[in-house]
Every structure is written in C-alpha cells, then in structure tokens.
Amino acid sequence: MSGSSPAARLQQLFEGRRLTPTQRRIAHSMVRRARDVPFLSSVELAELAGVSQPSVTRFAVALGFDGYPALRKHLREVAPTEPVAGDGDGDDAYNEYQQAVLGEIENLRHLAELLADPGPVERAGRLLAASRPLPVLGLRAASSQARGFGYFAAKVHPDVRVLDEGGSMLRDRIDAARRAGASALICFALPRHPREVVDALAYAQEQGMTVVSVADSAFAPVAKYSDLLIPAAVGTGLAFDTACAPMLLGRVLLEAMCDDLPDAQARLEEFDAGAAVRGLFVE
C-alpha cells in the first residue's frame, strides 16, 4: 500500500465496508482531499463533508478505530508527513470562477494518480471491446457523457447503443441488447444519481451482463451494481456540477477499447477517407 497514491490508500481503507449514505459522504470528501485529511480535526472534516462532528466519530468507529484520533493517527502513518505546499492555500486570492477551475485541476490530478495502475482501465477496455452490441447508459446529468462516449465509440466499434432516455422502455432496450449478444454495459453515473439508473444496472446484472461504471465516487449508489467501477470526481464549486474528469476518463476508456479492437485504426482511416470525399469538415 505504501507505493500507491493517498487517494488510492484511502479507497483501499474503505473497500468492502458497509457505509451509510452519511458515511459515504465523509469517505468521498476524504478521498477528494486525501493529502490534507491526516491533518484535519474531526470538526474540520465534518465541515468539509457537510455533516455533524458526531457523524465523523461514528464513521471512524465503523472503520474499526476507537475514534477519530485513532483514524487520523493511522492516516498520518500511511500518508505524506506534511500537506502538499500550496494545496488549498491562498484560495482567497482567486475568485469563484478561478476556484472552480482549480478544483477541476485537482480532480484531474487525482485521476492521474488513480491511472498509475492501468489494470482496471485495461480490463474495462477488453470488456467493452468484446461486447457486441455495446450499450452505453447515462441519464439526466450523465446523458451528455454517454452520448459523447457513444459518438466516438461508434467510429471503431461495430454496434454501439446509447441509452440516454429513461422510462418504461429502458429495460426493453437492455433486453434487446442482451438478446443481440451484449456481454457488457458501460454506465456513466453522476450526481444527482437517478434511481432509474441504479435499477437499470441491477437489471442488467440479473440478465448476466458485466457492468462497467464511471462514477463520481467509489462510494456512489451504482457501486453495488457495478462489476468494475472507476471513479472520477466532479467539480462542485459552481451552481451546476462540472465533469471534466469523468469526460477525460471516458476518453481513456475509449483508448483502452481501441487497443482491443484490431480493426480500430482501419475503421478510423476509412472514416477519414469518406469524410474527405464528402467534404464533411472545413479545414
């Protein structure tokens, strides 16, 4: 565990724990501020997560510690000995728009640390490349992520089916994909998480499909119904969440999928040739 990033070490600490929604919120906040958490008091962590101080104490106990001081002591033993210089310092010097951008930069930094281990992404790429057809699920706030992924995936994958509308036909479309041979489904899940997405993933698993999820947290509601979940945090500094990290992770998964599609490059070249003949793009 010593060679992994602070965020990865925290996620390993939480893995396999049955956490309440409030505790998942605390865990999510800790992962997002992984470098700072060993130096925060229980009151400061409570303020960061938007919960009560007793909730932080109960959270530490749920993880098997005598209390929050014991949890913090453990984190200091496995984390850097001092906060990263400039991390969170001088925020008052930036306006709210700049702070939103800096928050997204931090989310991307966490994603880069997570990708130090390429294993999960490579596994996801193999699963997605092998599924014919490939359903891509994303509702409400995540619908644009699903459509963007589906747009590019269709250039290299022979049968991509974007599921970006809910309602009574969603299960029908999952059934149709499964009957056609789909072995996996990729889901983009962003807050606020629609109950319909959770139900759809549970149903897909019941039908024997492997679920790959891109979610804002390893503790998102879809985690229970995901065979492979790769987290990418969203920015919360503006009135509406920003999702640069989930979008980038989607492109990374596309790259991994292309690596397992032997004719991916040929398909791209064929598209480019056709686009040139049609004059599809202006130079």
C-alpha positions in Angstrom: 0.0 0.0 0.0 3.0 2.3 0.5 3.6 2.8 -3.2 0.1 3.9 -4.0 -1.3 7.5 -4.0 -3.0 8.9 -0.9 -6.4 8.7 -2.6 -5.8 5.1 -3.5 -4.8 4.2 0.0 -7.9 5.8 1.4 -10.1 3.9 -1.1 -8.5 0.6 0.0 -9.3 1.5 3.6 -13.0 1.9 2.7 -13.3 -1.1 0.4 -15.7 -3.8 1.5 -17.2 -1.6 4.2 -21.0 -1.3 4.5 -21.3 2.5 4.9 -24.4 4.6 5.4 -25.1 7.4 3.0 -23.7 9.9 5.5 -20.6 7.8 5.9 -20.2 7.5 2.2 -20.3 11.3 2.0 -17.5 11.6 4.6 -15.4 8.9 2.7 -16.0 10.7 -0.6 -14.8 14.0 0.9 -11.7 12.4 2.4 -10.7 10.9 -1.0 -11.1 14.3 -2.7 -8.8 15.9 -0.1 -6.6 12.8 0.5 -3.4 14.8 1.1 -5.0 17.1 3.7 -7.2 14.7 5.6 -4.5 13.4 8.0 -4.1 16.9 9.3 -7.8 17.8 9.7 -9.6 17.8 13.1 -12.9 16.0 13.3 -14.7 19.3 13.3 -12.9 20.4 10.1 -13.6 17.1 8.4 -17.3 17.4 9.4 -17.4 20.9 7.9 -15.7 19.6 4.7 -18.2 16.8 4.3 -21.2 18.9 5.4 -22.1 16.5 8.3 -22.1 16.7 12.1 -19.0 16.1 14.2 -20.5 13.0 15.9 -21.1 11.5 12.5 -17.3 11.7 11.9 -16.7 9.9 15.2 -19.2 7.2 14.3 -17.6 6.9 10.9 -14.2 6.2 12.4 -15.7 3.6 14.7 -17.4 2.0 11.7 -13.9 1.6 10.1 -12.7 -0.3 13.2 -11.0 2.5 15.1 -11.5 3.6 18.7 -12.4 7.1 17.5 -11.4 9.8 15.0 -8.0 10.5 16.7 -7.0 6.8 16.1 -8.2 7.1 12.5 -6.2 10.2 11.9 -3.1 8.7 13.5 -3.4 5.7 11.1 -3.7 8.1 8.1 -0.6 10.0 9.2 1.3 6.8 9.3 0.4 5.8 5.7 0.2 9.4 4.2 2.8 12.1 3.4 4.2 13.7 6.6 3.0 17.2 5.7 0.3 18.7 3.4 1.3 19.5 -0.1 2.6 23.0 -0.4 0.1 25.4 -1.8 -2.6 22.8 -1.7 -5.6 24.7 -0.6 -3.5 27.7 0.4 -4.4 31.2 -0.7 -7.8 30.3 -2.0 -9.0 33.8 -1.1 -6.7 35.2 -3.8 -8.9 33.6 -6.5 -12.5 34.5 -7.5 -15.2 31.8 -7.6 -14.7 31.1 -11.3 -11.0 30.6 -10.8 -11.6 28.4 -7.8 -13.9 26.2 -9.9 -11.2 25.7 -12.5 -8.6 25.0 -9.8 -10.9 22.4 -8.3 -11.2 20.7 -11.6 -7.4 20.7 -12.0 -7.3 18.9 -8.6 -9.8 16.4 -9.8 -7.7 15.7 -12.8 -4.7 15.3 -10.6 -6.5 12.7 -8.5 -7.5 10.9 -11.7 -3.9 10.8 -12.9 -2.8 9.3 -9.6 -5.6 6.6 -10.0 -4.4 5.8 -13.5 -0.9 5.0 -12.2 -2.4 1.5 -12.1 -3.7 0.9 -15.6 -5.1 -2.5 -14.8 -8.7 -1.5 -14.2 -8.9 0.6 -17.4 -7.2 -2.2 -19.5 -9.7 -4.7 -18.1 -12.6 -2.3 -18.9 -11.3 -1.9 -22.4 -11.3 -5.6 -23.0 -14.8 -6.0 -21.7 -16.2 -3.1 -23.8 -14.4 -4.2 -27.0 -15.7 -7.8 -26.7 -19.4 -6.8 -26.2 -21.4 -6.9 -29.4 -23.5 -4.8 -29.2 -22.2 -2.3 -26.6 -24.9 -0.5 -24.6 -23.8 2.9 -23.1 -26.0 4.1 -20.3 -26.3 7.7 -18.9 -29.4 9.5 -17.8 -30.0 13.2 -16.8 -26.7 14.9 -15.9 -24.7 11.9 -17.3 -26.6 11.8 -20.6 -24.1 14.1 -22.3 -21.2 11.8 -21.1 -23.0 8.8 -22.6 -23.7 10.5 -25.9 -20.1 11.7 -26.2 -18.7 8.3 -25.4 -21.1 6.7 -27.8 -20.3 9.1 -30.6 -16.6 8.3 -30.6 -17.1 4.6 -29.8 -19.3 4.1 -32.9 -16.3 5.1 -35.1 -14.4 2.0 -34.0 -17.0 -0.4 -32.5 -19.4 -2.1 -34.9 -22.5 -1.8 -32.7 -22.9 0.9 -30.1 -26.3 1.6 -28.5 -26.6 4.8 -26.4 -29.3 4.5 -23.7 -29.8 8.2 -22.6 -33.5 8.2 -22.0 -35.3 6.6 -19.1 -38.9 5.5 -18.9 -40.6 2.1 -19.3 -38.6 1.3 -22.5 -35.2 1.3 -20.8 -35.4 -2.3 -19.7 -36.7 -3.2 -23.1 -33.6 -1.7 -24.7 -31.4 -3.6 -22.3 -33.3 -6.8 -23.1 -32.8 -6.1 -26.8 -29.1 -5.5 -26.4 -28.7 -8.7 -24.4 -30.6 -10.8 -26.9 -28.4 -9.4 -29.6 -25.3 -10.7 -27.8 -24.3 -7.8 -25.4 -22.0 -9.1 -22.7 -21.1 -5.8 -21.0 -22.7 -2.4 -20.4 -20.9 0.8 -19.6 -22.6 3.3 -17.4 -21.8 7.0 -16.7 -23.2 7.9 -13.3 -23.1 11.5 -12.0 -24.9 13.2 -9.2 -27.7 13.6 -8.6 -28.0 9.8 -9.1 -31.3 8.8 -10.7 -32.9 5.8 -9.0 -33.7 4.6 -12.5 -30.0 4.2 -13.3 -29.5 2.0 -10.2 -32.5 -0.1 -11.1 -31.3 -0.5 -14.7 -27.8 -1.7 -13.6 -29.3 -4.2 -11.2 -31.5 -5.5 -14.0 -28.5 -5.7 -16.4 -26.6 -7.8 -13.9 -29.6 -10.0 -13.5 -29.5 -10.6 -17.2 -25.9 -11.7 -17.0 -24.2 -8.5 -18.3 -21.0 -7.2 -16.8 -21.4 -3.6 -15.7 -18.5 -1.1 -16.1 -19.3 2.2 -14.4 -17.7 5.7 -14.5 -18.9 7.4 -11.4 -18.1 10.5 -9.3 -17.0 8.4 -6.4 -16.1 4.8 -5.5 -19.0 5.1 -3.0 -21.6 6.2 -5.5 -25.0 4.4 -5.3 -24.2 2.5 -8.5 -21.2 0.8 -6.8 -23.3 -2.0 -5.5 -24.4 -2.9 -9.0 -21.1 -2.4 -10.8 -18.6 -5.2 -11.6 -15.9 -2.7 -12.3 -16.2 1.0 -11.1 -13.6 3.6 -11.9 -14.1 6.9 -10.1 -13.6 10.4 -11.4 -14.7 13.3 -9.2 -17.0 16.1 -10.4 -16.4 19.8 -9.5 -19.0 21.3 -7.1 -17.8 24.9 -7.0 -20.4 26.3 -9.3 -24.2 26.2 -9.3 -24.1 23.2 -11.6 -21.5 20.4 -11.2 -18.6 20.2 -13.7 -17.4 16.9 -15.1 -14.0 17.3 -16.7 -12.5 14.3 -15.0 -15.4 11.9 -16.0 -15.2 13.1 -19.6 -11.4 12.5 -19.7 -11.8 9.1 -18.1 -14.3 8.3 -20.9 -11.7 9.1 -23.5 -9.1 7.0 -21.7 -11.6 4.1 -21.7 -12.1 4.6 -25.5 -8.3 4.4 -26.0 -8.2 1.2 -24.0 -11.1 -0.2 -26.0 -9.3 0.7 -29.3 -6.3 -1.3 -28.1 -8.5 -4.4 -28.0 -10.2 -3.8 -31.4 -7.8 -5.0 -34.0 -9.6 -3.1 -36.8 -10.0 0.2 -34.9 -7.3 2.0 -36.9 -8.6 0.8 -40.2 -12.1 2.0 -39.3 -10.8 5.4 -38.4 -8.9 5.7 -41.6 -11.9 4.6 -43.6 -14.0 7.3 -41.9 -11.4 10.0 -42.6 -11.2 9.0 -46.2 -15.0 9.1 -46.5 -15.2 12.4 -44.7 -12.7 13.9 -47.2 -14.7 12.7 -50.2 -17.9 14.2 -48.8 -16.2 17.4 -47.7 -17.6 16.8 -44.3 -15.3 19.2 -42.4 -13.9 22.6 -43.2 -10.2 23.0 -43.0 
